[in-house]
């Protein structure tokens, strides 16, 4: 039995739906949910076999490999990964970094240096840090918490849109990655389950209504999942990952 981990953010619900509704995988997989940076740690340590992890993990761990052509991609605004501030970029002196993220906090460093041309101090944030935004702080916030903050401060910078503006490419936030050789039969079933979830967004939103209802006051979940998120890792997506890693090596 393979140990699999995924994120429980709104944008990953199609994947969870597909996996949870696959009868073929029921006896072959143990599924757990956590936030991205913790899943990455578990995959690196061998505590799980497959994880939906921040794509930046692949840069320093070449033993990890893509297991299926699916991930969390944005080809333009993503809405759920933003820099929130009450100051314009030119006046930002420090930026708090979301503890739940690895890829997004590295993306903001790349954008700061190569796109915005600023040199802020970087602060590793702790749980509840987003409340500091209302005291004048600037912070990267990801996931459902970011959706709930939309419109709450003066300035918002969508990191996926900023990357698209800088490079012309989509941005890959996460990918399904394995730390060992996975049986082909399992991969085929896993791939089928993920695709089923992605192709049934309406059912996903209804099934997870306890989750999506919390988002509705801030963002329509159907619109978000179908318009803001791309799930397939295309050639352009892989090109974007390579370019992202090139920028990181220059930091």
C-alpha positions in Angstrom: 0.0 0.0 0.0 1.3 3.4 -1.0 1.2 6.4 1.4 -0.1 9.5 -0.4 -0.5 13.1 0.9 -2.2 16.1 -0.5 -3.2 19.6 0.5 -6.8 20.4 1.6 -6.9 23.9 0.0 -9.8 24.7 -2.3 -7.6 24.3 -5.4 -6.7 20.7 -4.6 -10.3 19.5 -3.9 -10.7 18.1 -7.5 -7.6 15.8 -6.8 -9.0 14.8 -3.4 -12.4 14.1 -4.9 -11.0 11.8 -7.6 -8.8 9.9 -5.2 -11.5 9.5 -2.6 -14.0 8.2 -5.2 -11.7 5.7 -6.8 -12.7 2.2 -5.8 -9.7 0.7 -7.5 -7.3 2.7 -5.3 -9.2 2.0 -2.0 -7.0 -1.0 -1.0 -3.8 0.3 -2.7 -3.5 3.7 -1.1 -3.5 5.5 2.3 -4.4 9.1 1.8 -3.7 12.0 4.3 -3.9 15.8 4.1 -1.6 18.5 5.4 -0.2 21.8 4.3 2.4 22.0 1.5 5.6 22.5 3.3 4.9 19.6 5.8 4.0 17.3 2.9 7.4 18.1 1.3 9.2 17.3 4.6 7.4 14.0 4.8 8.2 13.0 1.2 11.9 13.9 1.7 12.1 11.9 4.9 10.4 8.9 3.3 7.3 9.1 5.6 5.1 9.1 2.5 5.6 7.7 -1.0 3.8 10.2 -3.2 2.9 13.8 -2.4 1.4 16.9 -4.0 4.3 19.1 -3.0 5.7 22.6 -3.7 7.5 22.3 -7.0 10.6 24.1 -5.6 11.3 20.9 -3.6 12.5 19.3 -6.9 15.3 21.8 -7.2 17.4 20.4 -4.4 16.2 16.8 -4.3 16.9 15.2 -7.7 15.9 11.8 -6.4 12.3 13.0 -6.5 10.4 12.5 -9.7 7.1 13.6 -11.3 4.7 10.6 -11.0 1.8 11.9 -13.2 1.3 14.9 -15.5 -0.9 16.8 -13.0 -0.3 19.7 -10.6 -1.5 23.1 -9.5 -0.8 25.6 -12.3 -1.9 29.2 -13.0 -1.6 30.8 -16.4 -2.3 34.3 -15.2 -3.9 35.4 -11.8 -4.3 32.6 -9.2 -6.0 34.7 -6.5 -5.0 32.4 -3.7 -1.3 33.3 -3.7 -0.7 37.0 -3.0 1.5 39.6 -1.5 -0.8 41.8 0.7 0.3 45.2 1.8 -0.9 48.6 2.9 2.1 50.2 1.2 3.2 50.4 -2.5 6.1 48.2 -3.4 8.6 51.0 -3.5 7.9 51.6 0.3 8.0 48.0 1.4 10.9 47.4 3.9 10.1 43.9 5.1 7.9 41.0 3.9 6.5 38.2 6.1 6.7 34.8 4.5 3.8 32.3 4.9 5.0 29.3 6.9 2.7 26.9 4.9 4.6 27.6 1.7 7.9 26.8 0.0 7.3 27.6 -3.6 5.4 30.9 -3.1 7.9 32.3 -0.7 10.7 31.6 -3.2 8.6 33.0 -6.0 8.2 36.3 -4.1 12.0 36.5 -3.6 12.5 36.0 -7.4 9.9 38.7 -8.2 11.4 41.1 -5.7 14.9 40.9 -7.2 14.2 40.5 -10.9 10.8 42.0 -11.5 10.1 44.6 -8.8 13.7 45.6 -8.2 13.3 45.8 -4.4 15.4 44.4 -1.5 13.2 43.9 1.5 14.0 42.1 4.7 12.5 38.6 4.9 10.6 37.5 8.0 9.7 33.9 8.5 6.1 34.1 9.8 4.3 31.9 12.3 0.7 30.8 12.6 -1.7 33.7 12.7 0.7 36.1 11.1 -1.9 37.3 8.6 -3.6 39.3 11.3 -0.5 41.6 11.3 -1.6 42.9 7.9 -4.1 45.1 9.6 -1.3 46.7 11.6 0.5 47.7 8.5 2.7 44.7 7.7 3.3 43.2 4.3 3.0 39.5 3.8 2.8 36.6 1.4 -0.4 34.6 2.2 -1.4 31.4 0.3 -4.4 29.1 0.1 -7.9 29.7 1.4 -6.7 32.3 3.9 -5.6 34.4 0.9 -9.0 34.2 -0.7 -10.6 35.4 2.6 -8.2 38.4 2.6 -9.1 39.7 -0.8 -10.0 43.4 -0.7 -9.0 43.8 2.9 -5.8 45.9 2.4 -4.8 48.6 0.0 -2.4 46.7 -2.2 -2.6 43.2 -3.5 0.0 41.6 -5.9 -1.0 38.3 -7.4 2.2 36.3 -7.6 1.2 34.1 -10.5 0.1 37.2 -12.6 3.4 38.9 -11.7 5.3 35.9 -12.9 3.3 35.7 -16.1 4.0 39.4 -16.7 7.7 38.9 -16.2 8.2 35.7 -18.2 5.1 35.1 -20.4 4.8 31.6 -18.9 2.3 29.9 -16.5 3.5 29.2 -13.0 3.6 25.8 -11.4 2.9 25.8 -7.7 2.8 22.1 -6.9 3.2 18.7 -8.6 2.6 15.1 -7.8 6.0 13.7 -6.9 7.3 10.3 -5.8 10.4 9.4 -3.8 10.6 5.8 -5.2 9.7 3.7 -8.2 5.9 3.4 -8.3 4.1 0.4 -9.9 2.8 1.3 -13.3 -0.6 -0.2 -12.6 -1.0 2.1 -9.6 0.2 5.1 -11.6 -2.5 4.4 -14.3 -5.2 4.2 -11.7 -3.9 7.2 -9.8 -3.8 9.2 -13.1 -7.3 8.1 -13.9 -8.6 9.2 -10.5 -7.0 12.6 -10.7 -8.4 13.2 -14.1 -11.9 12.2 -13.0 -11.8 14.9 -10.2 -10.6 17.6 -12.6 -13.3 16.8 -15.1 -16.1 17.0 -12.5 -15.8 20.4 -10.8 -19.5 20.9 -10.2 -19.6 17.6 -8.3 -16.5 18.5 -6.4 -17.9 21.8 -5.1 -21.2 20.1 -4.0 -19.4 17.2 -2.3 -17.1 19.5 -0.3 -19.9 22.0 0.4 -18.8 22.2 4.1 -15.5 23.6 2.7 -16.6 25.6 -0.3 -19.4 27.3 1.6 -16.7 29.0 3.7 -15.1 30.4 0.5 -18.3 31.6 -1.2 -18.5 34.9 0.6 -15.1 35.8 -0.8 -14.9 33.8 -4.1 -17.2 31.6 -6.1 -15.5 28.1 -5.9 -16.8 26.9 -9.3 -15.4 29.9 -11.0 -12.2 29.7 -9.1 -11.5 26.0 -9.9 -12.5 26.2 -13.5 -11.0 29.6 -14.5 -8.1 30.3 -12.2 -6.5 26.9 -11.8 -4.9 24.7 -14.5 -4.2 21.1 -13.6 -2.2 19.6 -16.4 1.6 20.0 -16.5 2.2 21.1 -20.1 5.5 21.6 -21.9 5.1 25.4 -21.1 4.6 24.5 -17.4 7.8 22.4 -17.4 9.7 25.2 -19.1 8.5 27.6 -16.5 9.8 25.3 -13.7 13.2 25.2 -15.3 13.3 29.0 -15.6 12.1 29.4 -12.0 15.0 27.2 -10.8 17.4 29.2 -12.9 16.3 32.4 -11.2 16.6 30.8 -7.8 20.2 29.8 -8.5 21.0 33.5 -9.1 19.6 34.7 -5.8 
